[in-house]
Amino acid sequence: MLSLMKTEGDKSGDSSSFSNLPDEMVLLILREVIDLKTLCLFKLVCKRFNQIVLHVDTIFLNVPLIENLSSDSNTLDESSDSFLSCFKSLLSFKGLKSLHIELPPSVNDDENGFFFKWKFILGEKIDFFVFHSPNSVCDTKENVQDEEEDDLVLATQKRIIAIRCVVNALFRRKILLATIDTFPLLEKISITDSGKRGRVSHSGEKVVELRNGLSSHPETLNKVHSRLSRCYVPLLELPVSGYVMKGVTLILLERTNLGNDKNDSSMKSDDHYDNFMSNYDDDSVFEDNEEAAYSEAVMEIFKKHRGRIKRL
């Protein structure tokens, strides 16, 4: 553990319940707080607390409303003043190892009638965005076997929603890369929204790979070539979670380096899909049972319904 400086003659701000505790014990207590706003308030208590709080290495950051969401701007401050303000509050936590950022809901009111989730997976050479939306979800005990045919109106609406989610995902990608570049000890990062619609997250070796790519070849992380595919499955059974999804739409976006032909035109479709499944399976930590079911559905589509996937 890092040594913590004990400041003599600075107990005027300490509460009686903390003043007699050793610094290590106070740090253990503060590590249970994790909320950035609360931790910043603890910093104001006294000089001793300010020094101890900075050694907290796991933080939860709740971001207020984002005024100007954009995936095209080159810096974070061009996209959102509110996020930049929150991000600056993190900079004093030099030993940050784990960060969970929760953004405002990523959907509009007119999109709340749809079931959907999305995930964005970053790589040094290729990124994957997957959007998954069933028309309905049933329990297998209901013995639902009726298939739902593809509907042009619904397909168009879901494609529009998917595009909006892509913009949101690219903004989160920018946040993730900036955070990894800023905090050299960071081992785990997850960026979600309060509506639990989408997630961008990486940990362990994936974080190391992205950090190395930023330091050695930052231009390789600028994906400019896209490959878009769509799949529709009338009826999808999920043996693990026990659900049946009807009218399932899946949209897959792959973003690769412009000059990296090996990862695009010369690669067979099956190679693309195997690459996706490998990366998707590596990121198999779920927030809840609902996300686990959606992830199972994505894997089932790529295992059993790969022939339905059509490039757009």
C-alpha positions in Angstrom: 0.0 0.0 0.0 1.2 3.5 -0.7 2.5 5.3 2.4 0.0 8.0 3.6 1.3 11.2 5.1 0.0 11.9 8.6 -0.3 15.6 9.1 0.3 16.9 12.6 -1.7 19.7 14.0 -4.4 19.4 11.4 -7.2 17.7 13.3 -9.5 20.7 13.5 -11.6 19.3 10.6 -11.5 15.7 11.7 -14.6 14.2 13.2 -14.2 12.4 16.5 -15.1 9.1 14.9 -12.2 9.3 12.4 -9.5 11.3 14.2 -8.2 8.3 16.1 -8.3 5.9 13.2 -5.0 5.2 11.3 -4.8 6.4 7.7 -5.0 2.8 6.3 -8.3 2.2 8.1 -9.8 5.6 6.9 -8.7 4.6 3.3 -10.5 1.3 3.6 -13.7 3.1 4.6 -13.4 5.6 1.8 -12.8 2.9 -0.8 -16.3 1.7 -0.1 -17.7 5.1 -1.1 -16.6 5.1 -4.8 -19.0 7.9 -5.8 -16.8 10.7 -7.2 -19.0 13.5 -6.0 -19.0 12.2 -2.4 -15.3 11.6 -2.5 -14.7 15.2 -3.6 -16.8 16.3 -0.6 -14.6 14.2 1.7 -11.5 16.1 0.3 -12.9 19.3 1.7 -13.2 18.0 5.3 -9.5 18.6 6.2 -6.0 18.3 4.8 -5.6 14.8 6.1 -8.7 13.6 4.4 -7.7 15.3 1.2 -4.4 13.4 1.1 -6.1 10.0 1.9 -9.0 10.3 -0.5 -6.6 10.7 -3.4 -5.5 7.1 -2.9 -8.9 5.7 -3.7 -8.5 3.5 -6.8 -12.1 2.5 -7.7 -14.5 5.3 -8.7 -18.1 5.6 -9.9 -18.8 8.7 -12.0 -22.3 9.8 -12.7 -22.4 12.4 -15.6 -25.2 15.0 -15.8 -27.0 15.8 -19.0 -24.7 16.0 -22.1 -25.4 19.2 -24.0 -23.8 18.5 -27.3 -23.2 14.8 -28.1 -20.9 14.4 -31.1 -18.7 11.6 -32.4 -16.9 13.9 -34.9 -15.2 16.5 -32.6 -11.5 15.9 -31.9 -11.6 16.6 -28.2 -13.9 15.9 -25.3 -14.4 19.5 -24.5 -15.9 20.1 -27.9 -18.5 17.4 -27.2 -19.6 18.2 -23.7 -18.7 20.8 -21.2 -20.5 18.9 -18.4 -18.5 15.7 -19.0 -15.2 17.7 -19.2 -16.0 19.2 -15.8 -16.5 15.8 -14.3 -13.5 14.4 -16.0 -11.3 17.1 -14.6 -12.4 16.1 -11.1 -10.9 12.7 -11.7 -7.4 13.9 -12.6 -6.2 14.1 -9.1 -6.8 10.4 -8.6 -3.4 9.3 -10.1 -3.7 5.7 -8.9 -7.1 5.1 -10.5 -7.5 1.4 -11.4 -11.2 0.8 -11.9 -13.7 3.3 -13.3 -17.4 3.1 -14.0 -19.0 6.0 -15.9 -22.7 6.3 -16.1 -24.1 8.7 -18.7 -27.7 9.9 -19.1 -30.2 7.8 -21.0 -29.1 7.3 -24.6 -32.6 7.1 -26.1 -35.5 9.4 -26.7 -39.0 9.0 -25.4 -40.3 7.7 -28.8 -37.8 4.9 -28.7 -38.9 3.5 -25.3 -41.4 1.2 -26.9 -38.7 -0.9 -28.4 -36.7 -3.7 -26.8 -33.0 -3.2 -27.6 -29.5 -3.3 -26.3 -26.1 -2.5 -27.9 -22.5 -3.1 -27.2 -19.3 -1.6 -28.6 -16.1 -3.6 -28.5 -12.8 -1.8 -29.2 -9.6 -3.3 -30.7 -6.3 -2.0 -32.0 -7.2 -3.1 -35.5 -10.9 -3.5 -35.6 -14.0 -2.2 -33.7 -17.4 -4.0 -33.4 -20.7 -2.4 -32.7 -23.7 -4.8 -32.3 -27.3 -3.7 -32.0 -29.8 -6.3 -30.9 -33.6 -5.8 -30.9 -36.4 -8.4 -30.5 -40.0 -7.4 -31.1 -41.0 -9.4 -28.0 -39.5 -11.6 -25.3 -41.3 -14.6 -23.8 -40.7 -17.4 -21.3 -40.2 -20.8 -22.9 -42.9 -22.1 -20.5 -45.4 -20.1 -22.5 -44.7 -22.5 -25.4 -44.6 -19.7 -27.9 -43.8 -21.1 -31.4 -45.4 -18.5 -33.7 -42.8 -16.8 -35.9 -42.9 -13.1 -36.7 -42.2 -12.1 -40.3 -39.9 -9.2 -41.1 -41.8 -5.9 -41.1 -40.4 -3.1 -43.3 -41.7 -0.3 -41.1 -40.3 -1.8 -37.9 -37.0 -2.6 -39.7 -36.6 1.1 -40.8 -37.4 2.4 -37.3 -34.9 0.0 -35.7 -32.2 1.0 -38.2 -32.7 4.7 -37.3 -32.4 3.8 -33.6 -29.3 1.8 -34.3 -27.7 4.8 -36.1 -28.3 7.0 -33.1 -26.8 4.3 -30.9 -23.7 4.2 -33.1 -23.2 8.0 -32.5 -23.5 7.4 -28.8 -21.1 4.5 -28.9 -18.5 6.5 -30.8 -18.7 9.2 -28.2 -18.1 6.6 -25.5 -15.2 5.2 -27.5 -13.6 8.6 -27.4 -14.2 8.8 -23.6 -12.7 5.3 -23.1 -9.5 6.0 -25.1 -9.0 9.4 -23.4 -9.4 7.8 -20.0 -7.0 4.9 -20.7 -4.4 7.4 -22.0 -4.8 9.7 -19.0 -4.6 7.0 -16.2 -1.6 4.7 -16.7 -2.6 2.4 -13.8 -6.2 1.9 -15.1 -7.1 -1.8 -15.3 -10.9 -1.7 -15.8 -13.3 0.8 -17.4 -17.0 0.5 -18.1 -19.2 3.2 -19.7 -22.9 2.6 -19.4 -26.1 4.7 -19.3 -28.8 5.0 -16.7 -31.3 3.3 -19.1 -29.0 0.3 -19.4 -29.3 0.3 -23.2 -25.7 0.1 -24.2 -22.2 -0.5 -22.8 -18.6 0.1 -23.7 -16.2 -1.7 -21.4 -12.8 -3.3 -21.3 -10.5 -4.7 -18.6 -7.2 -6.5 -18.2 -5.2 -7.3 -21.3 -7.6 -5.4 -23.5 -6.9 -2.2 -21.7 -3.1 -2.8 -22.0 -3.5 -3.4 -25.8 -5.4 -0.2 -26.3 -2.9 1.8 -24.2 0.0 0.4 -26.2 -1.7 1.2 -29.4 -2.3 4.8 -28.3 1.4 5.2 -27.3 3.1 3.5 -30.2 0.7 3.9 -33.2 -2.1 6.3 -32.3 -3.2 6.5 -35.9 -4.2 2.8 -36.0 -7.0 3.6 -33.6 -8.7 5.9 -36.1 -11.1 3.6 -37.8 -12.4 4.9 -41.1 -13.5 1.9 -43.1 -16.9 0.5 -42.2 -18.7 -2.8 -42.9 -22.4 -2.9 -42.0 -24.5 -6.1 -41.8 -28.1 -7.0 -40.8 -29.8 -10.2 -39.7 -33.5 -11.0 -39.0 -34.5 -14.1 -37.1 -38.3 -14.8 -36.8 -38.0 -17.0 -33.7 -34.9 -17.4 -31.4 -34.8 -19.8 -28.6 -32.3 -19.2 -25.7 -31.6 -22.5 -23.9 -29.5 -21.1 -21.1 -31.7 -18.2 -20.0 -34.9 -20.0 -20.9 -36.4 -17.2 -23.1 -37.8 -17.1 -26.6 -37.3 -13.9 -28.6 -39.6 -13.2 -31.6 -38.8 -10.9 -34.5 -35.1 -10.5 -33.7 -33.1 -7.8 -35.5 -29.4 -7.7 -35.3 -27.2 -5.0 -36.8 -23.4 -5.4 -36.9 -21.0 -2.6 -37.7 -17.3 -3.3 -38.1 -14.8 -0.4 -38.3 -11.3 -1.0 -39.5 -8.2 0.9 -40.6 -8.5 2.3 -44.1 -5.2 0.8 -45.2 -5.7 -2.5 -43.5 -7.0 -4.6 -46.4 -6.2 -7.8 -44.5 -9.0 -7.1 -42.1 -11.5 -6.1 -44.7 -11.9 -7.1 -48.3 -9.6 -10.2 -48.3 -11.2 -11.6 -45.1 -14.0 -14.0 -45.6 -17.3 -13.4 -43.9 -16.9 -16.4 -41.6 -13.5 -15.0 -40.5 -15.2 -11.7 -39.7 -17.8 -13.4 -37.7 -15.4 -15.7 -35.9 -13.3 -12.6 -35.0 -16.4 -10.9 -33.6 -17.5 -13.9 -31.6 -14.0 -14.2 -30.1 -14.0 -10.6 -29.0 -17.6 -10.6 -27.9 -17.1 -13.8 -25.8 -14.0 -12.2 -24.1 -16.2 -9.4 -22.8 -18.7 -11.7 -21.1 -19.1 -9.8 -17.8 -22.8 -8.9 -17.5 -24.5 -6.2 -15.4 -27.7 -8.2 -14.9 -29.7 -11.2 -16.1 -31.3 -9.1 -18.9 -27.9 -8.2 -20.4 -26.9 -11.9 -20.1 -30.0 -13.0 -22.1 -29.3 -10.4 -24.8 -25.7 -11.5 -25.0 -26.8 -15.1 -25.2 -29.1 -14.2 -28.1 -26.3 -12.6 -30.0 -24.1 -15.6 -29.7 -27.0 -17.9 -30.7 -27.5 -15.9 -33.9 -23.8 -16.2 -34.8 -23.8 -19.9 -34.0 -27.0 -21.1 -35.6 -28.3 -18.3 -37.9 -25.1 -17.0 -39.5 -26.6 -17.6 -43.0 -29.2 -15.0 -42.3 -26.6 -12.2 -41.9 -26.6 -10.0 -45.0 -24.1 -7.2 -45.7 -25.8 -3.8 -46.3 
